[in-house]
Amino acid sequence: MLNSPVSALKGIGAARAKLLARLGVHTAQDLLYYFPRSYEDRSHTKTIFEAIEGETVCIKGTVFSSVTERRIHKGLSIYQLIVTDDTGSLTASWFNNRFVMNRFKKGEVYIFYGKITRIGGRKMMENPVFEPMSDNRQFTGRIVPIYPLTANLTQKALQTAIQTAIPFIGELAEPIPPDIIEKYKLSEIKFAIENIHFPRDFESYALARRRLVFEELCTLQLSLLYMKAQRKAQAGQAIKDFSYRSSFEKKLPYQLTGAQIRVLDEICRDLGCATPMNRLVQGDVGSGKTVIAAGAMYITIKNGFQAALMAPTEILAAQHYKNFVKMFGSDCNICLLTGAMRASEKARAADEIKSGNVQMIIGTHAIISQNIDYHNLALVVTDEQHRFGVNQRGAIAAKGNNAHVLVMSATPIPRTLALILYGDLDISIIDELPPGRKKVETFAVGENMRRRVFNFMRKNINEGRQVYIVCPLVEESESMDLKNASDFAEKLKKTVFPEFRIALLHGKQKQKEKEETMAQFSAGQIDILVSTTVIEVGVDVANANIMVIENAERFGLGQLHQLRGRVGRGGAQSYCILFNQSDSSLAEKRMKAICSSDDGFVISQQDLELRGPGDFFGTRQHGLPNLKIANLFTDMPMLEEARQAASEVINRDPTLELREHMLLKAKIAELMEAALL
């Protein structure tokens, strides 16, 4: 029955099944695993006298009157009845709900649950949930689950549907081995599912949630460790000659920092093994990750192999290509491959890659497209990994003979969280900035500082500097009063800075136009670049020393830190000015956090604490399935336990072939299928 469509359950017709499908609920088991977002404690009742205005409460009362109907105007009717107990009376009201007309019997006792209001001294309860007083009440007298909904599906309908599926809990198999359940003091799956939906009490709810969070985190960790174990068992291509490392370092106009040397050591150790490397390099903005990637790629191609770098945007890919050509000159053949290139250019690049005439390939997602075949790809670097998913890591490695994979991210996250997101990878951290880099002075300001900021920009531009202005939108939004890049750029040109050269950059422009704009800005031919977050990562113009961010409250702290990292790359003192249009205390705390720290790891931790994990990651860029019940911030202690349990399982059974692990293996397959969508 668990695998039967929801329409097979009593009371769920085709129309309701269609609504449930919008929530991703297709079977009875889907219903059981559709968890509440919150709960209402309806287990205690109060007298009418005790209930106070503004309180949401259960009242046990006797129906004193018949339901009356009052038509206020066309389309609005109010249905009312008077309820009494020994302490007083209140009026229960429903709007446009003719259904209540025949649901009450005078003199009988009912439980009403709703919010108390007061009109003219009389207590009211609007649109209350109600049930006759009995021992088997469904929606009152207990802790009641509240679910995420979709249009035209009510809480009561969803609660009823899930209650209909509860009797089939007996069919659920226990996926967690008995020794893990005992060691980590977990409840059994049947108890957990029943009490996450309809807990007997809050202690039962806590036990149920602990079990389900543990299972979810353990399965996720196990899936990543399983992938890691599978890759460790594969044979890759070992790099033999590392003498080219010194010739690479001689090409650099500066010395590597101690942290860069340490991380390059770790990468070289991996490259020297026949087991394919899968390593994450985390480093703050400006810590020099790209030069480490360049070194690894150079060593690889000098050993006779190909190396590729995949960037998240065409602007960044073009910039990497330009820098690599400048760095390596005629020492190797390098090609650029992006989706925006003309078909003839892409075809020519594809031929060069397949024949092995080019050793370094720089591009966007185009480098892992189906029609691109490599001659002997041994190393792939992905830049800004938070933009790529787990599935793309696999697609990249498959392009070579189990190619080494090096992942770079300038989005620092707490190490414990990195173990969840990148549990299939080894982690290196560049925790040192190059010497002499000045701190970017950061200020959060209101609209009252607009003229002063513009004058400050004018002063710096007149001294030969350049300015970024970042807006959250390309075009005007009717629903939000936010700065949009195109209109703002026009306004600046016409009324604020007519004497300066102002250009617009956004993701909807053609690649050629974006490249020309960035080339002009890099060459100092543009004074002010008005942009969307397309310049968030990697864009490097040393002469730009001011970053102005409009509607800064709309961005995550990590994103603000990334944008701030676009300045401070030259010798001049640099500034980041955040226009905060929000009066909320949360926005104020976030602005204070970004202004007081320039440490990306500290900022990411504060972002996680202030906004929670959902907003921390924004859209599903990280390539992992959505967690149904675990919270990556509040459940961090349980993550440690879950990871330990997952390690125990994978250490004794790396391929998960033992009988007691077969259900876990099936859950992993289901989880990774969701991640690969």
C-alpha positions in Angstrom: 0.0 0.0 0.0 2.9 2.4 0.7 3.8 2.5 -3.0 0.2 2.9 -4.1 -0.8 6.3 -5.5 -2.4 8.6 -3.0 -5.7 8.3 -4.9 -5.9 4.7 -3.6 -6.4 6.1 -0.1 -9.8 6.7 1.3 -11.1 10.2 0.7 -8.5 11.3 -1.8 -9.9 11.8 -5.2 -8.3 12.8 -8.4 -8.6 16.6 -7.7 -6.9 16.3 -4.3 -4.3 13.9 -5.6 -3.4 16.6 -8.2 -2.9 19.2 -5.5 -0.7 16.8 -3.5 1.4 16.1 -6.6 2.3 19.8 -6.5 3.9 19.2 -3.1 5.9 16.2 -4.5 3.5 13.8 -2.9 2.5 10.9 -5.2 2.3 7.8 -3.0 1.2 6.9 0.5 4.8 6.7 1.6 5.4 10.3 0.2 2.5 11.4 2.5 4.2 9.8 5.5 7.5 11.5 4.7 5.9 14.9 4.1 6.8 16.4 7.5 5.1 19.3 9.4 6.8 22.7 9.4 5.5 23.5 12.9 2.9 22.4 15.5 0.0 23.9 17.5 -0.5 22.8 21.0 -4.2 22.2 21.2 -4.0 19.8 24.1 -5.1 22.2 26.8 -8.3 24.1 27.1 -9.1 27.4 28.8 -12.4 28.9 30.0 -13.9 31.8 28.1 -13.1 34.1 31.1 -9.4 33.0 31.0 -8.9 33.5 27.3 -7.4 36.9 26.6 -7.5 39.0 23.4 -4.9 38.1 20.8 -4.4 34.6 22.2 -4.9 31.5 20.1 -6.6 28.9 22.4 -8.9 25.9 22.8 -12.3 26.6 24.4 -14.7 23.9 25.6 -18.1 25.4 25.3 -21.8 24.6 24.9 -23.6 25.8 21.8 -26.2 28.3 23.1 -27.8 29.5 19.8 -28.5 28.4 16.3 -26.1 29.5 13.5 -27.2 32.8 12.1 -26.4 34.1 8.6 -25.7 37.8 7.8 -25.0 39.0 4.3 -22.7 42.0 4.5 -22.6 42.6 0.7 -22.4 40.5 -2.4 -19.8 37.8 -2.0 -19.5 38.2 1.8 -21.6 36.4 4.3 -20.9 35.9 8.0 -22.1 32.9 10.0 -22.3 33.2 13.8 -23.3 31.3 16.9 -23.0 32.0 20.6 -20.9 29.6 22.8 -21.1 29.6 26.6 -19.4 27.9 29.6 -19.7 28.5 33.3 -17.5 31.6 33.1 -19.0 33.6 30.2 -19.9 33.6 26.5 -18.2 34.3 23.1 -19.3 34.6 19.5 -17.8 32.2 17.0 -17.8 33.6 13.4 -17.1 32.1 10.0 -16.8 34.0 6.7 -18.4 32.6 3.5 -18.6 29.1 5.1 -22.2 28.0 4.7 -21.0 24.5 5.6 -21.3 25.4 9.3 -25.0 26.0 9.1 -25.9 22.4 9.9 -22.9 21.3 11.9 -24.0 22.2 15.4 -26.7 21.0 17.9 -27.9 23.4 20.5 -27.0 22.3 24.0 -24.1 20.1 23.0 -20.5 20.6 24.0 -17.8 21.3 21.3 -14.1 22.2 21.4 -13.3 25.4 19.5 -9.8 26.4 18.5 -8.9 29.9 17.2 -7.7 33.4 18.0 -9.6 35.6 20.5 -10.6 39.0 19.4 -12.8 41.6 21.0 -15.5 43.8 19.3 -17.4 46.2 21.4 -16.5 44.5 24.6 -17.6 41.1 23.4 -15.2 38.2 23.0 -15.1 36.7 19.5 -13.3 33.8 17.8 -13.0 34.1 14.0 -13.0 31.0 11.7 -12.3 28.5 14.6 -11.5 24.9 14.1 -14.2 22.9 15.9 -15.1 19.3 16.9 -17.7 17.7 19.1 -16.4 16.8 22.5 -15.3 13.1 22.3 -12.4 10.9 23.1 -11.2 10.5 19.5 -10.9 14.1 18.4 -8.6 14.6 15.4 -8.0 18.4 15.4 -8.3 19.5 19.0 -7.2 18.1 22.4 -3.8 17.2 21.0 -0.6 18.6 19.4 -1.6 19.3 15.8 0.8 19.4 12.9 1.0 22.3 10.5 2.2 21.6 7.0 3.5 23.6 4.1 0.6 24.0 1.7 -0.2 24.7 -1.9 -3.0 26.8 -3.4 -6.5 25.3 -2.8 -5.2 22.7 -0.3 -6.3 23.3 3.3 -4.5 22.3 6.5 -7.4 20.1 7.5 -7.5 18.3 4.1 -3.8 17.5 4.3 -3.9 16.5 8.0 -6.8 14.2 7.1 -4.9 12.7 4.2 -1.9 11.9 6.3 -4.1 10.4 9.0 -5.5 8.1 6.3 -1.9 6.9 5.5 -0.8 6.4 9.2 -2.4 2.9 9.5 0.1 1.7 6.8 3.1 2.6 8.9 3.4 -1.1 9.7 4.7 -1.7 6.2 7.7 0.5 6.8 11.0 -1.4 6.9 13.7 -0.3 9.3 16.7 1.0 7.2 19.1 1.7 10.1 21.0 -1.4 11.4 20.1 -2.4 15.0 23.6 -1.7 16.4 23.4 1.9 15.2 19.9 2.3 16.7 21.2 1.0 20.0 24.5 2.9 20.1 23.0 6.3 19.2 19.8 5.7 21.3 17.4 6.2 18.4 13.7 5.4 18.3 12.4 2.9 15.7 11.1 4.2 12.3 7.4 3.4 12.9 7.3 5.3 16.2 9.2 8.2 14.6 6.9 8.6 11.6 3.7 8.4 13.8 5.0 10.9 16.4 6.5 13.4 13.9 2.9 13.8 12.5 0.7 13.3 15.6 3.0 13.3 18.7 1.5 12.0 21.9 3.4 14.7 23.7 6.4 16.9 23.1 8.8 14.3 24.5 7.6 11.8 21.9 8.0 14.5 19.2 11.6 15.2 20.3 12.4 11.5 20.1 10.8 11.2 16.7 12.5 14.2 15.3 15.9 13.1 16.6 15.5 9.8 14.9 14.5 11.3 11.5 17.1 14.0 11.5 19.8 11.4 12.3 18.6 9.1 9.5 18.5 12.0 7.0 22.0 13.3 7.9 23.5 9.8 8.2 22.1 8.8 4.8 23.5 12.0 3.3 26.9 11.5 4.8 26.9 7.8 3.9 26.1 8.7 0.3 29.1 11.1 0.1 31.4 8.6 1.9 30.2 5.8 -0.4 31.0 8.0 -3.5 34.4 8.7 -2.0 35.1 5.0 -1.4 34.0 4.1 -4.9 36.3 6.6 -6.4 39.2 5.5 -4.2 38.8 2.1 -5.7 39.1 3.5 -9.3 42.4 3.8 -11.2 43.3 7.2 -12.5 46.4 8.8 -14.1 49.3 9.4 -11.9 51.6 12.4 -12.6 55.2 11.4 -12.3 57.4 14.4 -12.9 57.1 17.3 -10.4 60.2 19.1 -11.5 58.0 21.4 -13.5 56.7 22.9 -10.2 59.9 25.0 -9.8 59.7 26.3 -13.4 56.1 27.3 -12.8 57.0 29.2 -9.6 59.8 31.0 -11.5 57.1 32.4 -13.9 55.4 34.2 -11.1 56.2 37.8 -10.4 55.8 37.2 -6.6 56.5 34.4 -4.1 53.7 32.0 -3.0 52.5 32.4 0.6 53.1 29.6 3.1 49.4 28.6 2.9 49.6 28.4 -0.9 52.7 26.3 -0.8 51.1 23.9 1.8 48.0 23.5 -0.4 50.0 23.0 -3.6 52.0 20.3 -1.7 48.7 18.5 -0.9 47.5 18.7 -4.5 50.8 17.4 -5.8 50.6 14.4 -3.4 47.2 13.6 -4.8 48.3 14.1 -8.5 51.1 11.6 -7.9 48.7 8.9 -6.9 46.9 6.5 -9.3 43.7 7.1 -7.2 41.8 10.1 -8.7 42.1 13.3 -6.7 38.9 14.9 -5.4 40.0 17.9 -3.4 38.3 21.1 -2.4 40.4 24.2 -2.0 38.7 26.8 0.1 40.1 30.3 0.5 39.0 33.8 1.2 38.6 36.4 -1.5 42.0 37.3 -2.8 43.9 34.4 -1.1 45.3 33.2 -4.4 43.4 30.1 -5.3 43.6 30.6 -9.1 47.4 30.6 -9.1 47.4 27.3 -7.2 45.0 25.8 -9.9 47.3 27.2 -12.6 50.3 25.5 -11.0 48.5 22.1 -10.8 47.4 22.5 -14.5 50.9 23.4 -15.7 52.5 20.4 -13.9 49.8 18.2 -15.5 50.2 19.3 -19.1 54.1 19.2 -18.8 53.6 15.5 -18.0 51.9 15.1 -21.4 48.3 15.3 -20.3 45.4 17.8 -20.8 44.0 20.0 -18.0 40.7 21.9 -18.0 39.3 24.7 -15.9 35.5 25.3 -15.7 34.3 28.7 -14.5 30.6 29.6 -13.6 30.3 32.6 -15.9 31.5 33.5 -19.4 33.1 36.7 -18.0 35.2 34.8 -15.5 36.1 32.1 -18.1 37.3 34.8 -20.5 39.3 36.5 -17.7 41.0 33.2 -16.7 41.8 32.5 -20.4 43.4 36.0 -20.8 45.5 35.6 -17.6 46.6 32.1 -18.4 47.8 33.1 -21.9 49.7 36.0 -20.3 51.2 33.7 -17.6 52.2 30.8 -19.8 52.8 32.6 -23.1 54.0 30.2 -25.8 54.9 27.5 -23.3 51.6 25.7 -24.0 48.6 25.9 -26.2 45.4 27.2 -24.5 41.9 27.4 -25.8 38.7 29.1 -24.6 35.3 27.2 -24.9 32.0 28.8 -23.9 28.4 28.4 -24.9 28.2 31.9 -26.3 30.9 31.3 -28.9 29.9 30.9 -32.6 29.2 27.4 -33.8 32.3 27.5 -36.1 34.5 28.6 -33.2 33.2 25.8 -30.9 33.7 23.2 -33.7 37.3 24.4 -34.2 38.0 24.3 -30.4 36.4 20.8 -30.2 38.7 19.5 -32.9 41.8 21.0 -31.3 40.8 19.4 -27.9 40.1 16.0 -29.4 43.4 15.9 -31.3 45.4 17.0 -28.3 46.7 20.2 -30.1 45.6 22.2 -27.1 46.8 21.2 -23.6 44.8 23.7 -21.4 41.1 24.2 -21.9 39.4 27.1 -20.1 35.6 27.5 -20.3 32.1 27.3 -18.9 29.8 24.3 -18.7 30.5 23.9 -22.4 33.7 22.0 -21.6 31.6 19.0 -20.2 29.0 19.0 -23.0 28.4 15.7 -24.8 30.1 16.7 -28.0 33.4 17.5 -26.4 35.9 14.7 -26.5 39.3 15.0 -24.8 42.6 13.5 -26.0 44.0 12.6 -22.6 42.3 14.7 -19.9 44.0 14.1 -16.5 42.9 17.2 -14.4 39.8 19.3 -14.2 39.5 22.4 -12.0 36.1 23.8 -11.2 36.1 27.4 -10.1 33.4 28.6 -7.6 32.2 25.1 -6.7 29.1 26.4 -4.9 27.7 27.0 -8.4 28.1 23.3 -9.5 26.4 20.2 -8.3 27.5 16.8 -7.2 26.4 15.4 -10.6 28.6 17.8 -12.5 31.6 16.6 -10.5 31.0 13.1 -11.8 30.4 14.4 -15.4 33.7 16.2 -15.2 35.7 13.3 -14.0 34.1 11.0 -16.6 35.5 13.2 -19.4 38.9 11.8 -18.8 40.1 8.4 -17.6 38.9 9.0 -14.1 40.4 12.5 -14.2 41.7 14.2 -11.1 39.2 16.8 -9.9 40.2 20.0 -8.1 37.4 22.2 -6.7 37.9 25.8 -5.8 35.6 28.0 -3.7 35.9 31.5 -2.4 32.7 31.0 -0.5 34.2 30.1 2.9 31.9 28.0 5.0 32.4 26.5 8.5 34.4 23.2 8.3 31.6 21.2 9.8 29.2 22.4 7.2 31.8 21.7 4.5 31.8 18.1 5.6 28.1 18.0 4.6 28.4 19.8 1.3 31.7 18.3 0.2 31.8 15.1 2.2 33.0 13.3 -0.9 36.0 15.6 -1.2 39.3 16.1 0.7 39.5 19.7 2.0 42.4 22.1 1.8 42.2 25.7 3.2 44.2 28.7 2.1 44.1 30.7 5.4 46.6 33.4 4.5 46.3 36.5 2.3 49.2 37.7 0.2 51.3 40.3 2.1 50.6 44.0 1.6 47.0 43.7 0.8 45.0 46.5 2.5 41.8 46.0 4.3 38.7 47.3 2.4 37.0 49.9 4.5 33.3 49.0 4.7 30.4 51.3 5.6 26.6 50.7 5.8 24.7 53.9 5.0 21.1 55.1 4.5 19.6 57.2 1.8 20.4 60.4 3.7 24.1 59.8 2.8 23.5 59.5 -1.0 24.9 62.9 -1.9 28.0 62.5 0.3 28.7 59.1 -1.3 28.3 60.5 -4.8 30.8 63.3 -3.9 33.2 60.7 -2.5 33.0 58.7 -5.8 33.5 61.9 -7.8 36.7 62.7 -5.8 38.2 59.3 -6.4 37.3 59.2 -10.1 38.9 62.6 -10.5 42.0 61.1 -8.9 42.1 58.4 -11.6 40.2 55.6 -9.8 37.2 53.6 -11.0 34.0 52.5 -9.3 31.6 49.5 -9.3 27.9 50.0 -8.5 26.0 46.8 -8.0 22.2 46.6 -8.2 20.0 43.6 -7.4 17.9 43.7 -10.6 18.3 44.3 -14.3 14.8 45.7 -14.9 12.2 47.4 -12.7 10.3 45.1 -10.4 6.6 46.1 -9.8 6.5 44.2 -6.6 9.6 45.5 -5.0 11.1 49.0 -4.6 14.6 48.0 -5.6 17.3 49.7 -7.6 17.5 48.2 -11.1 20.8 48.4 -13.0 19.5 49.6 -16.4 17.4 52.6 -15.1 20.0 53.5 -12.5 22.8 53.6 -15.1 20.7 56.0 -17.3 19.9 58.2 -14.3 23.6 58.4 -13.3 24.6 59.3 -16.9 22.0 62.0 -17.3 21.6 63.7 -13.9 24.4 62.7 -11.5 27.7 62.1 -13.3 27.3 63.5 -16.9 31.0 64.2 -16.9 32.0 60.5 -16.4 32.0 57.5 -18.6 29.4 55.1 -17.4 28.6 51.5 -18.7 26.1 48.8 -17.8 26.9 45.1 -17.4 24.4 42.3 -16.7 23.8 38.6 -17.5 21.2 39.2 -20.2 23.7 40.9 -22.5 25.4 39.0 -25.3 28.8 37.5 -24.5 30.6 39.8 -27.0 29.0 42.9 -25.4 29.9 41.8 -21.9 33.5 41.0 -22.9 33.9 44.4 -24.6 32.5 46.2 -21.6 34.8 44.4 -19.2 37.8 45.0 -21.5 37.0 48.7 -21.6 36.7 48.8 -17.8 40.0 46.9 -17.3 41.7 49.3 -19.7 40.4 52.3 -17.7 38.1 53.5 -20.5 35.0 53.3 -18.2 34.8 55.3 -14.9 31.7 53.7 -13.4 30.5 50.2 -14.1 26.9 49.7 -13.1 26.3 45.9 -12.8 24.2 43.1 -11.4 25.9 40.3 -9.5 27.4 39.0 -12.7 30.7 40.5 -11.4 30.3 38.7 -8.0 33.1 36.2 -8.6 36.6 36.5 -9.9 36.5 39.8 -11.9 39.8 41.5 -11.3 40.4 45.3 -12.1 43.2 46.6 -9.8 42.4 50.3 -10.5 38.8 50.0 -9.2 38.8 51.0 -5.5 35.1 51.7 -4.7 32.3 49.1 -4.6 28.8 50.6 -4.0 26.0 48.0 -3.4 22.4 49.2 -3.7 19.7 47.5 -1.6 22.5 45.6 0.3 19.9 44.1 2.6 18.8 41.9 -0.3 22.1 40.1 -0.5 23.5 37.4 1.8 26.6 38.3 3.8 28.7 35.8 1.8 27.6 37.5 -1.4 28.4 41.0 0.0 31.8 39.7 1.0 32.4 38.3 -2.6 31.3 41.6 -4.1 33.6 43.6 -1.7 36.4 41.3 -2.9 36.3 42.9 -6.4 38.1 46.0 -4.9 41.3 46.2 -2.9 43.3 44.5 -5.6 45.6 47.5 -6.3 47.8 49.7 -4.1 45.2 52.4 -3.3 43.0 52.3 -0.2 39.6 50.7 -1.2 36.1 51.1 0.0 32.8 49.2 0.1 29.7 51.3 0.6 26.4 49.4 1.4 23.1 51.2 0.9 20.7 49.6 3.4 17.1 50.4 2.6 15.7 48.3 5.4 14.8 49.4 9.0 14.6 45.8 10.3 16.9 44.8 13.2 18.0 41.7 11.3 19.3 43.9 8.4 21.0 46.1 10.9 22.8 43.1 12.5 23.8 41.8 9.1 25.2 45.2 8.0 27.1 45.4 11.3 28.6 41.9 10.8 29.9 42.7 7.3 31.3 46.1 8.3 33.2 44.6 11.4 34.9 41.7 9.7 36.8 40.9 6.6 37.3 37.2 7.4 35.1 35.1 5.0 34.9 32.2 7.4 33.7 34.4 10.3 31.2 36.1 8.0 29.8 32.9 6.7 29.2 31.6 10.2 27.4 34.9 11.1 25.3 34.6 7.9 24.3 31.1 8.9 23.3 32.2 12.4 21.4 35.3 11.3 19.6 33.9 8.2 19.5 30.1 8.7 20.7 27.5 6.1 17.8 28.0 3.6 18.8 31.6 2.8 22.5 30.9 3.4 22.6 28.8 0.2 20.1 30.8 -1.7 18.7 28.8 -4.6 19.7 25.2 -4.9 23.2 25.9 -6.2 25.0 23.4 -4.0 23.8 20.3 -5.9 22.5 18.4 -2.9 18.9 17.2 -2.3 16.7 19.4 -0.2 16.7 18.2 3.4 13.2 17.4 4.6 13.6 17.7 8.3 17.3 18.4 9.3 18.5 22.0 9.8 22.1 22.4 8.9 22.6 25.0 11.6 20.6 23.9 14.7 21.3 20.2 14.1 25.1 20.5 13.8 25.8 18.4 17.0 23.7 15.6 15.5 25.6 15.9 12.2 28.8 14.9 14.1 27.1 11.8 15.4 25.6 11.0 12.0 28.9 11.3 10.3 30.6 9.1 12.9 27.9 6.4 12.3 28.2 6.7 8.5 32.0 6.2 8.9 31.5 3.1 11.0 29.2 1.6 8.4 31.4 2.4 5.4 34.5 1.2 7.1 33.1 -2.2 7.7 31.3 -2.4 4.5 32.6 -0.1 1.8 30.3 -1.4 -1.0 27.3 -1.7 1.3 26.7 -5.3 0.3 25.9 -6.7 3.7 22.2 -7.7 4.2 21.7 -5.2 7.1 22.9 -2.3 4.8 20.8 -3.0 1.8 18.0 -0.7 2.8 20.5 2.1 3.5 22.0 1.5 0.1 18.5 1.9 -1.5 18.0 5.1 0.4 21.4 6.4 -0.9 20.4 5.6 -4.4 17.1 7.5 -3.9 18.9 10.5 -2.3 21.6 10.8 -5.0 18.9 10.5 -7.7 17.3 13.6 -6.2 20.7 15.3 -6.2 21.3 14.5 -9.8 18.1 16.1 -11.1 
